[in-house]
Amino acid sequence: MASAETELFHFVMIKPSHYDDDGYPIQWVKSAIPANTLAVLNGLALDCERRQVLGLGVKFRFVTQDETNTRIQPRKIAAEIRRLGGRSLIGFVGVQSNQFPRAIDLAKQFLAEGLQVALGGFHVSGCLSMLPELPQEIKDAQAMGIALFAGEAEDQMLDEVLRDAYAGTLKPLYNHMKSLPALEGQPTPLLWRNAVERTEGNRASFDLGRGCPFQCSFCTIINVQGRKSRFRTPDDLERIIRENAALGVHKFFITDDNFARNREWEVLFDRLIHLKEIEKIKIKLVIQVDTLCHKIPGFIDKAARAGVNRVFIGLENINPDNLMAAKKRQNKITEYRHMLQQWREHGVMTYAGYITGFPTDTKERILHDVEIIKRELPIDMLEFFYLTPLPGSEDHKVLLAKGVWMDPDLNKYDLNHRVTHHPKMSDDEWREAIEQAWHSYYSPEHFETVIRRSAAIKNGRPRTKMRLMLWFYLMYCIEQVHPLEGGIIRRKYRRDRRPTMPIESPFVFYPRLTLEVGTKIFKYLRGLHRGTAIVRKVLKDPNRRSYTDLAITPPREDELENLAMYNETAGGTAAVAKKHRDDESRAKYAKPATPAKDAAVHDAAAD
């Protein structure tokens, strides 16, 4: 209880989930991806407490809840605040477009309890950044009395919100889109151990950079975080690692959209290598990179030494015409094989995102391209998305200006639902293309191929790949959610259903839920049994180390003329021609190396 000399201020930070197709929040006992925005804001809030931004007589109470692994109960939260006394603010953080409806539904319950509510995240920031006027759902939120926050909360931007909430004078909008902060020396993103334990593998997250110089038309990051990259320092990174290690947290997802574009990547990796190899601090990392990271000398080698064991790659598509249509000019399909093989050689597991629904796509073309990928590219896991005009992206702005139909239900803007029509495919054809692509890539035959590729090298980790491939495929097939929204043991609560849908009778809900859980357990066990059988079969093969196939065959001079990826589209043929021209130009203008220079290069490589 707050003493007579102090007053308590409650800051409740909530990262909302979104609804499944049956209207229930997607929620797990343990979720797959940690909520980075929640960690960032909690770190900033702790800094506000240290600086006593509300005065010497005010004590803070912080609550962080990620709805993907925690049930949000507004009445219970409000009752606890009233019991303890003091003032409060309920903050919905990092709200994406697909999470906006759920956040508003929860906010209404908090408002009904007489509590102040603020909301920020990519939906609000993206709409303010790209649209000539606020969309109706944001206007409606303001009319309810919800304070909106656009931009980032560093540089003490959070102070104003907390002071206004303490005074009961929240503004309708805090717009900081034009004053994006530098990241050097900012407070450490941090969640307490009990929150981290609610994620698969007890994994935390942090960002080392924000912003992106590229111009992909489907991307919201460039319009929310800016096109000028901003970075944390090696000292910031070390502090993040040490503070988390003190809490027993050693696994991290670095959420930077493209870590390879961080100009300080080498000194950051060197600092991690020192902590890992010299001070023996356990570090395991998941990072996201582009398809040209292997062109940076030493990048992949140092990434592996620094603790990177999984990497997300924005492959997006293998048709250059589609990549150009989305302004993703930085992806060079002629580099895909070499890049993926280098990650494989270092024992790092590769995930690749693949977007369907570009203007030239057809169902047949999508499925044919998946077969090419299976045969020619050594990707471990592939995840498929609908091309989605996310609010805050150029695609969304253009379609809105043209009056093109887009689904009014923001809950569907999760990249796993179709929200607009395609010029060549019917709605059913597009849906069937996505479904068949998942089933094709994770077929038993290709599943075994990926396991054989991993078992052929010493650090391939076939059992780990088996588990993660099963995770991806079974989340899609059984839970009917995208794997990145997945988790361990699905939770559903009868009264948490979307308000636009009726609350089911307990005599209907609980028997169906029991049957659903039993059926899912059976399917999971069956999938695990089949996956384990494939791994055992591969590992018992005495010739497993000699396995090879086209995807893992080292690049050859004639492959650009012979592989289907390069020769079945006009864009692929053009990409090959351009690579030949570039190679000839480099050879023509290359300066002959001197013996002294050769020796210097050799010494540097040895170091």
BATOR-103314 format. One line per 8 residues: their letters; for each residue x, y, z of C-alpha. Coordinates in steps of 0.5 Angstrom, whole numbers, plus 500, padded with zeros to 3 digits. Example, Ala and Ser with C-alpha at 12.3 -4.5 7.8 and 13.67 -1.06 7.14 Angstrom:
2
AS	525:491:516 | 527:498:514
//
This chain:
607
MASAETEL	500:500:500 | 502:507:499 | 504:511:505 | 502:517:507 | 508:521:505 | 508:518:498 | 503:517:492 | 503:511:488
FHFVMIKP	502:511:480 | 501:505:476 | 503:504:469 | 500:498:466 | 503:497:459 | 500:492:455 | 502:489:448 | 495:486:445
SHYDDDGY	494:480:441 | 489:480:435 | 483:475:434 | 483:468:430 | 478:467:425 | 473:464:431 | 474:471:435 | 478:469:440
PIQWVKSA	485:472:442 | 491:468:439 | 494:466:446 | 499:461:449 | 502:458:455 | 508:460:452 | 509:465:446 | 514:464:440
IPANTLAV	516:471:439 | 518:476:445 | 515:483:445 | 520:488:443 | 516:494:444 | 514:492:451 | 521:491:453 | 523:498:450
LNGLALDC	518:502:454 | 519:498:460 | 526:500:460 | 524:507:459 | 519:507:464 | 524:504:469 | 529:510:467 | 523:515:469
ERRQVLGL	522:512:475 | 530:513:476 | 529:520:474 | 523:521:479 | 519:525:473 | 513:525:477 | 517:528:483 | 520:525:490
GVKFRFVT	513:524:493 | 511:519:487 | 512:512:487 | 511:508:481 | 508:501:480 | 510:498:473 | 506:492:470 | 508:489:463
QDETNTRI	503:484:460 | 504:481:453 | 497:478:451 | 500:473:447 | 502:469:453 | 498:473:459 | 490:473:459 | 488:481:460
QPRKIAAE	483:482:465 | 481:489:465 | 476:489:471 | 482:485:475 | 487:490:474 | 482:496:475 | 480:492:482 | 488:492:484
IRRLGGRS	489:499:482 | 483:501:487 | 486:497:492 | 493:499:492 | 490:507:491 | 494:512:487 | 493:514:480 | 494:510:474
LIGFVGVQ	495:510:466 | 494:504:462 | 498:504:456 | 497:499:449 | 504:499:446 | 507:497:439 | 500:496:437 | 500:494:429
SNQFPRAI	494:494:425 | 491:487:426 | 492:488:433 | 488:495:433 | 481:492:434 | 483:488:440 | 486:494:443 | 480:498:442
DLAKQFLA	476:493:445 | 480:492:451 | 481:500:452 | 473:500:452 | 473:496:458 | 479:500:462 | 475:506:460 | 469:503:463
EGLQVALG	473:502:470 | 474:510:470 | 482:509:468 | 486:513:463 | 488:510:457 | 494:511:452 | 495:507:445 | 501:507:441
GFHVSGCL	505:503:435 | 505:502:428 | 498:503:426 | 497:510:429 | 504:512:427 | 504:509:420 | 497:512:419 | 499:519:421
SMLPELPQ	506:518:417 | 502:517:410 | 495:519:410 | 492:526:409 | 487:525:414 | 486:520:420 | 482:514:418 | 475:513:422
EIKDAQAM	478:508:427 | 483:513:430 | 478:518:430 | 473:514:434 | 479:512:439 | 480:519:440 | 473:521:441 | 472:515:446
GIALFAGE	478:519:450 | 484:515:448 | 490:518:448 | 494:517:442 | 502:517:441 | 505:517:435 | 513:516:434 | 518:513:439
AEDQMLDE	518:515:446 | 526:515:447 | 529:522:449 | 524:523:455 | 518:523:450 | 515:519:455 | 516:524:461 | 510:528:458
VLRDAYAG	505:523:457 | 506:520:464 | 506:527:467 | 499:529:464 | 497:522:466 | 499:524:473 | 495:530:473 | 489:527:469
TLKPLYNH	490:532:463 | 492:527:457 | 492:530:450 | 488:527:445 | 495:526:441 | 502:526:442 | 505:526:435 | 513:525:435
MKSLPALE	514:523:428 | 518:529:426 | 523:528:432 | 525:521:431 | 531:520:437 | 538:518:436 | 539:511:440 | 546:512:443
GQPTPLLW	546:511:451 | 538:510:451 | 535:506:457 | 536:498:456 | 530:494:453 | 528:490:459 | 523:485:461 | 523:481:468
RNAVERTE	525:474:468 | 518:472:469 | 515:475:463 | 521:472:459 | 519:465:461 | 513:466:458 | 516:465:451 | 519:459:448
GNRASFDL	526:458:450 | 526:464:455 | 528:469:449 | 528:476:450 | 529:481:445 | 532:488:443 | 534:493:437 | 540:495:436
GRGCPFQC	538:500:430 | 532:503:427 | 530:506:420 | 532:503:413 | 534:506:407 | 531:502:402 | 524:503:399 | 520:497:399
SFCTIINV	513:499:397 | 510:494:402 | 514:496:408 | 511:500:414 | 518:501:417 | 521:506:412 | 515:511:414 | 515:510:421
QGRKSRFR	522:509:423 | 525:513:418 | 529:512:412 | 535:514:416 | 538:509:420 | 540:510:427 | 544:505:432 | 545:503:439
TPDDLERI	553:503:441 | 557:497:443 | 557:499:450 | 549:500:449 | 549:492:447 | 554:490:452 | 550:493:458 | 543:490:455
IRENAALG	547:483:455 | 550:484:462 | 543:486:465 | 539:480:462 | 545:475:464 | 544:478:471 | 537:476:470 | 539:469:467
VHKFFITD	537:471:460 | 541:469:455 | 537:468:448 | 535:474:444 | 531:476:438 | 535:482:435 | 529:485:432 | 533:490:427
DNFARNRE	529:489:420 | 536:488:417 | 542:488:422 | 547:487:416 | 546:494:414 | 548:497:421 | 555:500:419 | 557:498:426
WEVLFDRL	556:491:425 | 563:489:426 | 565:492:433 | 558:490:435 | 559:482:433 | 566:483:436 | 564:486:443 | 559:480:443
IHLKEIEK	565:475:441 | 569:478:447 | 563:477:452 | 562:470:449 | 569:467:448 | 573:471:453 | 568:472:459 | 564:466:458
IKIKLVIQ	557:469:458 | 552:465:454 | 549:468:448 | 544:465:443 | 542:470:437 | 536:470:432 | 537:476:427 | 534:479:421
VDTLCHKI	538:480:415 | 538:482:407 | 540:477:401 | 547:481:400 | 550:480:407 | 555:475:405 | 558:480:400 | 560:484:407
PGFIDKAA	567:480:408 | 567:477:415 | 560:478:416 | 557:471:417 | 563:468:420 | 563:473:426 | 555:473:426 | 556:465:428
RAGVNRVF	562:466:433 | 558:472:436 | 552:467:437 | 547:467:431 | 544:460:430 | 538:463:427 | 537:468:421 | 531:471:418
IGLENINP	532:473:411 | 527:477:407 | 528:473:400 | 521:475:399 | 521:472:391 | 525:469:386 | 522:473:380 | 526:479:379
DNLMAAKK	520:482:376 | 516:482:382 | 521:485:386 | 522:491:382 | 514:492:382 | 515:492:390 | 521:497:389 | 525:491:393
RQNKITEY	531:493:388 | 536:491:393 | 535:483:392 | 539:480:387 | 537:473:385 | 544:471:383 | 546:472:390 | 541:467:393
RHMLQQWR	545:461:393 | 551:463:395 | 549:467:401 | 544:461:403 | 550:456:402 | 555:460:407 | 550:461:412 | 549:453:412
EHGVMTYA	557:452:412 | 557:456:419 | 551:452:422 | 546:457:422 | 539:456:421 | 536:460:415 | 528:462:415 | 526:466:409
GYITGFPT	520:470:408 | 516:469:401 | 511:474:399 | 505:471:394 | 500:476:390 | 505:480:386 | 501:483:380 | 505:478:375
DTKERILH	503:472:380 | 498:466:378 | 497:460:382 | 501:456:377 | 507:460:377 | 507:461:385 | 507:453:386 | 512:452:380
DVEIIKRE	517:457:384 | 516:453:390 | 519:447:387 | 525:451:384 | 526:453:391 | 526:446:394 | 531:444:388 | 535:450:387
LPIDMLEF	536:454:394 | 538:451:401 | 533:454:405 | 531:451:412 | 525:454:413 | 520:458:408 | 514:462:411 | 509:464:406
FYLTPLPG	505:471:406 | 500:474:402 | 502:481:399 | 498:486:404 | 497:493:403 | 499:495:411 | 497:502:413 | 503:506:413
SEDHKVLL	506:503:407 | 506:506:400 | 502:500:397 | 496:502:402 | 496:509:401 | 496:508:393 | 490:503:393 | 486:508:398
AKGVWMDP	488:514:393 | 485:510:387 | 479:507:391 | 481:500:391 | 477:495:395 | 481:493:402 | 478:489:407 | 475:494:412
DLNKYDLN	477:489:418 | 484:491:421 | 484:484:424 | 486:481:418 | 492:485:416 | 496:480:419 | 500:478:412 | 496:471:413
HRVTHHPK	489:473:411 | 487:476:404 | 485:483:404 | 485:485:397 | 483:482:390 | 489:480:385 | 489:482:378 | 490:475:375
MSDDEWRE	488:470:381 | 481:469:384 | 480:470:391 | 480:462:391 | 486:461:387 | 490:466:391 | 488:462:398 | 489:455:394
AIEQAWHS	496:457:392 | 498:459:399 | 495:453:402 | 499:448:397 | 505:452:397 | 505:451:405 | 504:443:404 | 509:443:398
YYSPEHFE	515:446:402 | 513:441:408 | 512:435:404 | 515:429:407 | 519:428:401 | 522:435:402 | 522:435:409 | 527:429:409
TVIRRSAA	531:433:404 | 532:438:408 | 534:434:414 | 539:430:409 | 542:437:408 | 543:438:415 | 546:431:417 | 551:432:411
IKNGRPRT	555:437:415 | 558:437:422 | 554:443:425 | 548:441:421 | 543:440:427 | 538:436:424 | 534:434:430 | 533:442:432
KMRLMLWF	531:443:424 | 526:437:425 | 523:441:431 | 523:447:428 | 520:445:421 | 515:441:425 | 513:448:429 | 512:452:423
YLMYCIEQ	508:447:419 | 504:444:424 | 502:452:427 | 499:453:420 | 496:446:419 | 493:445:426 | 492:452:429 | 491:455:423
VHPLEGGI	495:461:425 | 502:464:422 | 508:460:425 | 511:467:428 | 504:468:432 | 504:461:434 | 506:458:441 | 506:452:446
IRRKYRRD	499:450:448 | 493:454:446 | 489:458:451 | 482:460:449 | 477:464:454 | 469:463:453 | 468:471:455 | 474:474:451
RRPTMPIE	471:473:445 | 470:479:440 | 464:483:442 | 462:483:434 | 461:475:436 | 456:472:441 | 459:469:447 | 458:461:446
SPFVFYPR	454:457:451 | 458:453:456 | 455:447:454 | 457:448:447 | 464:452:448 | 467:447:453 | 466:440:450 | 468:443:443
LTLEVGTK	474:446:446 | 476:439:450 | 475:436:443 | 479:441:439 | 485:440:444 | 485:432:444 | 485:433:437 | 491:437:436
IFKYLRGL	495:433:441 | 494:427:437 | 496:431:431 | 502:434:434 | 504:427:436 | 503:424:430 | 507:430:426 | 513:429:432
HRGTAIVR	513:421:430 | 513:422:423 | 519:427:424 | 523:423:429 | 522:417:424 | 525:421:418 | 531:424:423 | 532:417:425
KVLKDPNR	532:414:418 | 537:419:416 | 542:419:422 | 542:411:421 | 545:412:414 | 552:411:414 | 553:415:407 | 549:421:410
RSYTDLAI	556:425:410 | 556:424:403 | 549:426:401 | 549:432:396 | 544:435:391 | 543:441:387 | 542:446:392 | 548:445:396
TPPREDEL	553:444:390 | 558:449:390 | 556:455:385 | 559:453:378 | 561:458:373 | 555:455:368 | 550:455:373 | 547:462:371
ENLAMYNE	545:459:364 | 543:452:367 | 538:453:373 | 531:454:372 | 531:460:377 | 535:464:372 | 532:462:366 | 524:461:366
TAGGTAAV	523:469:367 | 525:475:363 | 527:478:370 | 531:472:371 | 535:472:364 | 536:480:365 | 539:479:372 | 544:474:369
AKKHRDDE	546:479:364 | 547:484:368 | 551:480:373 | 555:478:367 | 556:485:365 | 558:487:372 | 563:482:373 | 566:484:366
SRAKYAKP	566:491:368 | 570:489:375 | 575:485:371 | 576:490:366 | 578:496:371 | 581:492:377 | 588:494:379 | 593:488:379
ATPAKDAA	595:487:386 | 602:488:388 | 606:482:392 | 606:487:398 | 599:488:397 | 597:481:397 | 601:479:403 | 598:485:407
VHDAAAD	591:482:405 | 593:475:407 | 596:477:414 | 589:481:415 | 585:475:413 | 589:471:418 | 588:476:424
//
